[in-house]
Amino acid sequence: MDLTPYLETLRADLAAAAAPGGPETTRAAELLGHSLESSARLALLEALSDAAAEITTRLSDATVEVRLRGREADLVVSQVNPAPPADGPAPGMATPVDAGGDLTRLTLRMPEALKTHVEQIAAAEGISVNAWLVRAVTAAISVPPPFSPPPSRGRPSKSLKGYFQA
């Protein structure tokens, strides 16, 4: 998908809005239009990526990705897995908690080696890293928590348990 026509329309609209202001205002609008091109292109790509992610969450057997080739964005639809049998999802495949909800962005920090491993697994399955991570998190939260004994009523322990990050 070539984004240039959209950017040219934006530039033309800016010039048309500036025309009543005279030649100096028109020239300023032309300069502004050219300087905003990269920001507008980035905003369009981000909108396409968000749309692809939202569409992917609503599809059960396919993912939609935005791939950049030079200055063009290609939308790629990939088949994930065949549809699960009518009696329910396949073992190990969790269904999303709320597939119809709004999408949100999350920054996830992980060791480089783990990131590389996740990318390899997602590529082997033919899905995006984002789709793989969403599926992994969904599967993790659908597993019942392990049994934890009730707190003791005797003397309190002097050991500390938990996790802390400064």
DATASUL-V908504 format. One record per residue. N is the residue number from 1. RES is the residue in one small letter. PHI is phi in radians with two decimals (NA if undefined). Layout:
# DATASUL-V908504
N_RES_PHI ; N_RES_PHI
This chain:
# DATASUL-V908504
1_m_NA ; 2_d_-1.47 ; 3_l_-1.50 ; 4_t_-0.99 ; 5_p_-1.03 ; 6_y_-1.18 ; 7_l_-1.20 ; 8_e_-1.16 ; 9_t_-1.10 ; 10_l_-1.07 ; 11_r_-1.10 ; 12_a_-1.15 ; 13_d_-1.12 ; 14_l_-1.14 ; 15_a_-1.13 ; 16_a_-1.15 ; 17_a_-1.21 ; 18_a_-1.52 ; 19_a_-0.96 ; 20_p_-1.11 ; 21_g_-1.42 ; 22_g_1.78 ; 23_p_-1.12 ; 24_e_-1.20 ; 25_t_-1.18 ; 26_t_-1.10 ; 27_r_-1.12 ; 28_a_-1.09 ; 29_a_-1.15 ; 30_e_-1.10 ; 31_l_-1.11 ; 32_l_-1.12 ; 33_g_-1.05 ; 34_h_-1.22 ; 35_s_-1.27 ; 36_l_-1.51 ; 37_e_-0.99 ; 38_s_-1.15 ; 39_s_-1.16 ; 40_a_-1.16 ; 41_r_-1.08 ; 42_l_-1.11 ; 43_a_-1.11 ; 44_l_-1.13 ; 45_l_-1.13 ; 46_e_-1.15 ; 47_a_-1.11 ; 48_l_-1.11 ; 49_s_-1.12 ; 50_d_-1.12 ; 51_a_-1.13 ; 52_a_-1.10 ; 53_a_-1.14 ; 54_e_-1.15 ; 55_i_-1.12 ; 56_t_-1.06 ; 57_t_-1.17 ; 58_r_-1.62 ; 59_l_-1.73 ; 60_s_-1.63 ; 61_d_-2.24 ; 62_a_-2.66 ; 63_t_-2.15 ; 64_v_-2.08 ; 65_e_-2.21 ; 66_v_-1.85 ; 67_r_-2.03 ; 68_l_-1.63 ; 69_r_-2.28 ; 70_g_1.16 ; 71_r_-1.79 ; 72_e_-1.91 ; 73_a_-1.93 ; 74_d_-1.89 ; 75_l_-1.61 ; 76_v_-2.07 ; 77_v_-1.85 ; 78_s_-2.10 ; 79_q_-1.32 ; 80_v_-1.55 ; 81_n_-2.51 ; 82_p_-1.10 ; 83_a_-1.02 ; 84_p_-1.17 ; 85_p_-1.05 ; 86_a_-1.08 ; 87_d_-1.46 ; 88_g_2.34 ; 89_p_-1.22 ; 90_a_-1.16 ; 91_p_-1.02 ; 92_g_1.52 ; 93_m_-1.77 ; 94_a_-1.59 ; 95_t_-1.60 ; 96_p_-1.05 ; 97_v_-1.13 ; 98_d_-2.54 ; 99_a_-1.17 ; 100_g_-1.61 ; 101_g_-1.35 ; 102_d_-1.22 ; 103_l_-1.56 ; 104_t_-2.41 ; 105_r_-1.64 ; 106_l_-2.38 ; 107_t_-1.65 ; 108_l_-2.09 ; 109_r_-1.81 ; 110_m_-2.59 ; 111_p_-1.06 ; 112_e_-0.99 ; 113_a_-1.11 ; 114_l_-1.15 ; 115_k_-1.02 ; 116_t_-1.07 ; 117_h_-1.12 ; 118_v_-1.08 ; 119_e_-1.07 ; 120_q_-1.15 ; 121_i_-1.14 ; 122_a_-1.09 ; 123_a_-1.11 ; 124_a_-1.12 ; 125_e_-1.51 ; 126_g_1.32 ; 127_i_-2.24 ; 128_s_-1.31 ; 129_v_-1.05 ; 130_n_-1.04 ; 131_a_-1.09 ; 132_w_-1.15 ; 133_l_-1.13 ; 134_v_-1.07 ; 135_r_-1.13 ; 136_a_-1.15 ; 137_v_-1.16 ; 138_t_-1.07 ; 139_a_-1.14 ; 140_a_-1.16 ; 141_i_-1.45 ; 142_s_-1.54 ; 143_v_-1.45 ; 144_p_-1.11 ; 145_p_-1.15 ; 146_p_-1.15 ; 147_f_-1.13 ; 148_s_-2.18 ; 149_p_-1.17 ; 150_p_-1.13 ; 151_p_-1.09 ; 152_s_-1.30 ; 153_r_-1.79 ; 154_g_-1.44 ; 155_r_-1.18 ; 156_p_-1.16 ; 157_s_-1.34 ; 158_k_-1.65 ; 159_s_-1.55 ; 160_l_-1.75 ; 161_k_-2.24 ; 162_g_2.33 ; 163_y_-2.42 ; 164_f_-2.41 ; 165_q_-2.32 ; 166_a_-1.60
